[in-house]
Amino acid sequence: MTALDLHADPVEITAALVDVPSVSGDEKELADLVERALRAQASHLEVVRDGDAVLARSDLGRPSRVVFAGHLDTVPVNENLPLRRTGSGADEVLHGLGTVDMKSGDAVLLSLAATVTQPRYDVTFVFYDCEEVDVERNGLGRIERTMPDWLRGDLAVVAEPSNAVIEAGCQGTIRVELRGTGKRAHTARAWMGVNAIHALAEPLRRLAEYEPRWVDIDGLTYREGLQAVRIDGGVAGNVVPDDAVLAINHRFAPDRSPEQALAHLREVFDGYELSVVDVSGGALPGLNTPATAELVRASGGDPVAKLGWTDVARFAALGMPAVNLGPGDPTLCHTREEHVAASDITRVAAVLREFLTVQP
């Protein structure tokens, strides 16, 4: 493909994007296409390139700015390319890698970038690389370090799949490890050793009996979670293990900071040493700010809490309210059966267009 037509229907833009493979780390071809298409909008947008991320913004002197963000990369191909289309019209469905996560959301943003030339707000569009891999490679994090002014605004909208409704804020996430220790012995003389795996029975009991919080913030309900996600230990089938590690994941409501979440885990596992593997703070919904309230009005529906972590947390850390709003069912992300309804794409495009163009 040599060019993207950003004045086409967002459904057709989605189809074009999906048929350009862009597995994490291999986004160059797609980033090149996006850059060329956005540079063709130079009459109303400033465009820059950072690695395989492409950014565009207006400078109309509006009193407020909205940042729109979407990642260009996908997880690896799983026998779900090229694009396949079923149905027609309002019942059309697009099947294939990236249709949900998140090229349909990118298509909506690209359409807006080209066709809304006099928005009510100044706008910034960020199309970035390597969201689906280790956080150290995330293109949004790189942009935050090298061009932080491009991420500043009064509201951030991340076009991750959300069933075409606003998912406000997001949960924080923390992973810790708890170690059991013992003494090796031959299993024929097990009484001479101490089993490190057995030593994990008590923390596992606490996990099984744990009652998660349900937290109401701005009328949205966030349900926390605490789960064992892995146990490693043992050296051979005839040896009492002397070392074992229990990996634990905690999803916490955004009314808690990462430090408060860790303090809570230390209470739950009192008497045990915890090692933090990674931690990312959540994002408060911020539904009471003027720009967010206008987006809620344009959506015509009730926002819901985001039960998971997304890059809205990066914007929240910059002091901005942030929401997820994109086409597609998030439960289909990373599955071979990934697919999106054309009606979802059309709805999100209509909501964001109204948000950017209709005076309250």
C-alpha positions as CSV (number, residue, x, y, z in Angstrom):
1,M,0.0,0.0,0.0
2,T,1.3,3.4,-0.9
3,A,-1.2,5.7,0.7
4,L,-4.0,5.9,3.3
5,D,-7.2,7.8,2.4
6,L,-8.1,9.5,5.6
7,H,-11.2,11.0,4.1
8,A,-12.7,7.5,3.6
9,D,-15.2,5.9,6.0
10,P,-13.4,4.9,9.2
11,V,-14.6,1.3,8.5
12,E,-12.5,1.4,5.3
13,I,-9.6,3.0,7.0
14,T,-9.7,0.2,9.6
15,A,-9.6,-2.4,6.8
16,A,-6.6,-0.7,5.3
17,L,-4.7,-0.6,8.6
18,V,-5.4,-4.2,9.5
19,D,-3.9,-5.5,6.2
20,V,-0.5,-3.8,7.1
21,P,1.1,-6.2,9.6
22,S,2.6,-4.3,12.6
23,V,3.6,-6.7,15.3
24,S,5.4,-5.0,18.1
25,G,8.9,-3.9,17.0
26,D,7.9,-4.1,13.3
27,E,5.6,-1.0,12.9
28,K,7.8,0.9,10.4
29,E,5.7,0.2,7.3
30,L,2.5,1.3,9.1
31,A,4.1,4.3,10.7
32,D,5.4,5.4,7.3
33,L,1.8,5.2,5.9
34,V,0.4,7.1,8.9
35,E,3.1,9.8,8.7
36,R,2.5,10.4,4.9
37,A,-1.2,10.6,5.5
38,L,-0.9,13.0,8.3
39,R,1.7,15.2,6.6
40,A,-0.9,15.6,3.8
41,Q,-2.9,17.5,6.5
42,A,-0.2,20.1,7.0
43,S,-2.6,23.0,6.4
44,H,-4.0,22.4,9.9
45,L,-1.7,20.0,11.7
46,E,1.9,20.0,12.8
47,V,3.4,16.5,12.3
48,V,6.5,15.0,13.9
49,R,8.0,11.5,13.9
50,D,9.7,9.8,16.8
51,G,11.0,6.4,16.0
52,D,7.9,4.5,14.8
53,A,5.6,6.9,16.6
54,V,3.8,9.6,14.6
55,L,2.3,12.7,16.3
56,A,0.2,15.5,15.0
57,R,-1.4,18.6,16.6
58,S,-3.3,21.7,15.9
59,D,-2.4,25.2,17.1
60,L,-5.7,27.2,16.9
61,G,-5.4,29.1,20.1
62,R,-8.3,27.3,21.8
63,P,-8.5,27.6,25.6
64,S,-8.4,23.8,26.0
65,R,-6.5,20.9,24.4
66,V,-7.6,17.2,24.1
67,V,-5.0,14.5,23.5
68,F,-6.1,11.4,21.5
69,A,-3.8,8.3,21.6
70,G,-3.7,4.9,20.0
71,H,-1.0,2.3,19.5
72,L,0.0,1.0,16.1
73,D,1.3,-2.4,17.1
74,T,-0.4,-5.7,17.6
75,V,0.4,-9.0,19.3
76,P,1.9,-11.7,17.0
77,V,-0.2,-13.1,14.1
78,N,-2.3,-16.1,15.0
79,E,-3.7,-17.3,11.7
80,N,-5.9,-14.2,11.7
81,L,-4.5,-12.2,8.7
82,P,-5.4,-11.0,6.1
83,L,-8.6,-9.2,7.0
84,R,-11.9,-11.0,6.5
85,R,-15.3,-9.3,6.2
86,T,-18.7,-10.7,6.8
87,G,-22.2,-9.2,6.7
88,S,-22.9,-5.9,5.1
89,G,-24.0,-2.4,6.0
90,A,-24.9,-1.9,9.7
91,D,-24.4,-5.6,10.2
92,E,-20.9,-5.8,8.8
93,V,-18.1,-7.3,10.9
94,L,-14.4,-7.0,10.3
95,H,-12.3,-10.1,11.4
96,G,-8.6,-10.2,11.9
97,L,-5.6,-9.2,14.0
98,G,-5.8,-5.6,15.2
99,T,-9.5,-5.1,14.3
100,V,-10.2,-4.6,18.1
101,D,-6.8,-4.0,19.6
102,M,-6.6,-1.3,18.3
103,K,-6.6,-0.4,14.6
104,S,-10.3,0.4,14.5
105,G,-9.6,3.0,17.2
106,D,-6.6,4.3,15.3
107,A,-8.8,4.5,12.2
108,V,-11.3,6.7,14.0
109,L,-8.6,9.0,15.2
110,L,-7.0,9.3,11.8
111,S,-10.3,10.2,10.3
112,L,-10.9,12.9,12.8
113,A,-7.4,14.3,12.3
114,A,-8.0,14.7,8.6
115,T,-11.7,15.8,8.5
116,V,-12.2,18.0,11.7
117,T,-10.1,21.0,10.7
118,Q,-11.8,23.5,13.1
119,P,-12.4,21.7,16.3
120,R,-13.7,23.3,19.5
121,Y,-10.6,22.3,21.3
122,D,-7.0,22.2,20.1
123,V,-6.2,18.6,19.5
124,T,-3.1,16.3,19.6
125,F,-3.0,12.9,18.0
126,V,-0.4,10.3,19.2
127,F,0.1,7.1,17.3
128,Y,2.7,5.1,19.0
129,D,4.7,1.8,18.9
130,C,5.4,-1.1,21.2
131,E,2.4,-1.0,23.6
132,E,2.0,-4.7,23.5
133,V,5.5,-5.6,24.9
134,D,7.6,-4.7,27.9
135,V,6.8,-1.4,29.4
136,E,10.4,-0.2,28.9
137,R,9.8,-0.3,25.1
138,N,6.4,1.5,25.2
139,G,6.5,4.3,22.7
140,L,4.3,6.5,24.8
141,G,6.8,6.3,27.6
142,R,9.6,7.3,25.2
143,I,7.6,10.3,24.0
144,E,7.0,11.3,27.6
145,R,10.7,11.3,28.2
146,T,11.8,13.0,24.9
147,M,8.8,15.3,24.0
148,P,6.7,15.7,27.1
149,D,5.0,18.9,25.9
150,W,3.2,16.8,23.1
151,L,1.3,14.9,25.8
152,R,0.0,17.9,27.7
153,G,-3.7,18.7,27.6
154,D,-6.9,19.0,29.6
155,L,-8.2,15.6,28.7
156,A,-6.7,12.4,27.2
157,V,-8.8,9.9,25.2
158,V,-7.2,6.5,24.6
159,A,-9.0,4.7,21.8
160,E,-8.5,1.2,23.3
161,P,-11.5,-1.1,22.8
162,S,-14.3,-0.3,25.3
163,N,-17.4,-1.6,23.6
164,A,-17.9,1.9,22.2
165,V,-18.7,3.3,25.7
166,I,-16.6,5.5,27.9
167,E,-14.5,3.5,30.4
168,A,-13.2,6.1,32.9
169,G,-9.9,5.9,34.6
170,C,-8.3,2.6,35.2
171,Q,-7.1,0.2,38.0
172,G,-3.5,0.1,39.2
173,T,-1.6,-3.1,39.1
174,I,1.2,-4.4,41.2
175,R,3.1,-7.8,41.1
176,V,5.0,-9.1,44.0
177,E,6.8,-12.3,44.9
178,L,6.7,-14.1,48.2
179,R,9.4,-16.7,48.8
180,G,9.2,-20.0,50.8
181,T,12.4,-21.5,52.1
182,G,13.3,-24.9,53.4
183,K,15.9,-27.6,53.4
184,R,16.7,-30.2,50.8
185,A,16.4,-33.9,51.5
186,H,15.8,-37.1,49.6
187,T,12.0,-37.7,49.4
188,A,12.6,-41.2,50.9
189,R,13.8,-39.4,54.0
190,A,11.5,-36.3,53.7
191,W,11.5,-35.8,57.5
192,M,15.1,-34.8,57.3
193,G,14.2,-31.8,55.1
194,V,11.8,-28.8,55.1
195,N,9.5,-28.4,52.1
196,A,9.6,-24.9,50.7
197,I,6.5,-25.4,48.6
198,H,4.5,-26.5,51.7
199,A,5.6,-23.3,53.3
200,L,3.4,-21.4,50.9
201,A,0.3,-23.0,52.2
202,E,-0.4,-20.2,54.6
203,P,-0.1,-17.3,52.1
204,L,-2.2,-19.4,49.7
205,R,-4.9,-19.8,52.4
206,R,-4.9,-16.0,52.9
207,L,-5.3,-15.5,49.1
208,A,-8.2,-18.0,49.0
209,E,-10.0,-16.2,51.8
210,Y,-9.3,-12.7,50.6
211,E,-12.4,-10.4,50.1
212,P,-11.7,-7.7,47.5
213,R,-12.9,-4.1,48.0
214,W,-15.6,-2.6,45.8
215,V,-14.9,1.1,45.6
216,D,-17.2,3.8,44.3
217,I,-15.5,6.8,42.7
218,D,-17.5,9.4,40.8
219,G,-20.4,7.0,40.7
220,L,-18.3,4.2,39.1
221,T,-17.6,0.9,40.8
222,Y,-14.1,-0.5,40.7
223,R,-13.7,-4.0,42.0
224,E,-10.2,-4.9,43.2
225,G,-8.6,-8.3,42.9
226,L,-5.8,-10.3,44.5
227,Q,-4.7,-13.5,42.9
228,A,-1.8,-16.0,42.9
229,V,-0.6,-16.2,39.3
230,R,2.4,-18.6,39.4
231,I,4.3,-20.9,41.7
232,D,7.9,-21.9,40.9
233,G,9.9,-24.4,43.0
234,G,11.4,-27.8,43.1
235,V,14.6,-29.3,41.7
236,A,13.8,-32.9,41.0
237,G,11.1,-35.5,41.4
238,N,12.9,-37.1,44.4
239,V,14.1,-34.0,46.2
240,V,12.3,-32.1,49.0
241,P,12.5,-28.5,47.6
242,D,14.4,-25.9,49.6
243,D,13.1,-22.9,47.6
244,A,9.8,-21.8,46.1
245,V,8.3,-18.5,44.9
246,L,4.7,-17.5,44.8
247,A,3.9,-14.7,42.3
248,I,0.9,-12.5,43.2
249,N,-1.0,-9.9,41.2
250,H,-3.0,-7.2,42.8
251,R,-5.4,-4.9,40.9
252,F,-6.2,-1.9,43.0
253,A,-8.8,0.9,42.7
254,P,-7.4,4.3,41.6
255,D,-8.2,5.8,45.0
256,R,-5.0,4.1,46.2
257,S,-1.5,5.0,45.3
258,P,1.1,2.3,44.4
259,E,2.6,2.9,47.9
260,Q,-0.7,2.4,49.6
261,A,-1.4,-0.7,47.5
262,L,1.9,-2.2,48.6
263,A,1.3,-1.3,52.2
264,H,-2.1,-3.2,51.9
265,L,-0.3,-6.2,50.6
266,R,2.2,-6.1,53.5
267,E,-0.8,-6.2,55.9
268,V,-2.4,-9.1,54.1
269,F,0.9,-11.1,54.1
270,D,2.1,-9.9,57.5
271,G,5.1,-12.0,58.6
272,Y,6.3,-12.6,55.0
273,E,8.8,-10.6,53.0
274,L,7.5,-9.3,49.6
275,S,9.6,-8.4,46.6
276,V,8.0,-6.0,44.1
277,V,8.3,-7.1,40.5
278,D,6.5,-4.2,38.9
279,V,3.9,-1.6,39.7
280,S,1.8,0.9,37.8
281,G,-0.5,3.4,39.4
282,G,-4.1,3.7,38.3
283,A,-6.1,6.7,37.0
284,L,-8.9,8.5,38.6
285,P,-12.0,8.9,36.3
286,G,-12.0,12.7,36.5
287,L,-15.5,12.9,35.2
288,N,-16.2,16.3,36.7
289,T,-13.8,18.3,34.6
290,P,-15.4,20.4,31.8
291,A,-13.9,18.6,28.8
292,T,-14.7,15.2,30.3
293,A,-18.3,16.2,31.0
294,E,-18.7,17.3,27.4
295,L,-17.4,14.0,26.2
296,V,-19.9,12.1,28.4
297,R,-22.7,14.3,27.1
298,A,-21.7,13.6,23.5
299,S,-21.6,9.8,24.2
300,G,-25.2,9.9,25.3
301,G,-24.6,7.0,27.8
302,D,-23.3,6.3,31.2
303,P,-19.5,5.8,31.7
304,V,-18.3,2.6,33.3
305,A,-15.2,1.9,35.4
306,K,-12.2,0.4,33.6
307,L,-11.4,-2.9,35.2
308,G,-7.8,-3.2,34.0
309,W,-4.7,-1.1,33.4
310,T,-4.3,1.0,30.2
311,D,-2.1,3.9,29.1
312,V,-4.7,6.3,30.5
313,A,-2.6,5.9,33.7
314,R,0.3,7.6,32.0
315,F,-1.8,10.7,31.3
316,A,-3.3,10.6,34.8
317,A,0.3,10.8,36.2
318,L,0.7,14.0,34.2
319,G,-2.2,15.5,36.0
320,M,-4.8,15.0,33.3
321,P,-8.2,13.2,33.4
322,A,-8.2,10.3,31.0
323,V,-10.7,7.9,29.6
324,N,-10.8,4.9,27.2
325,L,-13.2,5.1,24.3
326,G,-12.9,2.8,21.3
327,P,-14.6,0.3,19.1
328,G,-14.7,-3.4,19.9
329,D,-15.0,-5.9,22.8
330,P,-11.9,-5.9,24.9
331,T,-12.4,-9.6,25.8
332,L,-11.5,-10.3,22.1
333,C,-8.1,-8.7,22.4
334,H,-5.2,-11.1,21.7
335,T,-7.5,-13.9,20.5
336,R,-7.5,-15.6,17.1
337,E,-11.2,-14.7,16.9
338,E,-10.6,-11.0,17.1
339,H,-13.4,-9.0,15.3
340,V,-15.1,-5.7,15.4
341,A,-18.6,-4.6,14.3
342,A,-18.6,-1.8,11.8
343,S,-21.4,-0.2,13.8
344,D,-19.0,0.2,16.8
345,I,-16.5,2.0,14.6
346,T,-19.2,4.3,13.2
347,R,-20.6,5.0,16.7
348,V,-17.2,6.0,18.2
349,A,-16.5,8.2,15.2
350,A,-19.8,9.9,15.6
351,V,-19.4,10.5,19.3
352,L,-15.9,12.0,19.0
353,R,-16.9,14.1,16.0
354,E,-19.8,15.6,17.9
355,F,-17.5,16.1,20.9
356,L,-15.1,18.1,18.8
357,T,-17.6,20.1,16.7
358,V,-20.9,20.6,18.4
359,Q,-21.2,23.6,20.8
360,P,-22.9,22.7,24.1
